[in-house]
Amino acid sequence: RMKAPVEGEFLLTGSSIPAPHATYQTCSLTGVISVPGLPTVPANYRGLVSTSKFPRVGQTLPVLVDRAAPENFVIQWDKVAAGAEAAMSAAQALADEMNRRRKT
């Protein structure tokens, strides 16, 4: 239990790879936890994750962090977009940027 949870980010520097036909799989992650007003700390995570939300290196995940012990955190998986949804969102952002460039 967290006494003083705060929202932060988990920037991934390492991630396991899901099996091609799995629906859920244990995921191992390494990265840094960043919370405004607190020092950034290295962190590891291991847990069961839907393969549709399996993260990749360079991705930032939303987390709740214990202010008193920043190494104690939970990933807010309900705020993580599924792969197809994230890909379409990135494609839309790229298309919007390309269209803005054409107009100038």
Secondary structure, DSSP 8 states (H G I E B T S, - for coil): --SSEEEEEEEEEEE----TT-SEEEEEEEEEEE-TTS--EEEEEEEEEEGGG---TT-EEEEEEETTEEEEEEE-GGGS--HHHHHHHHHHHHHHHHHHHHH-
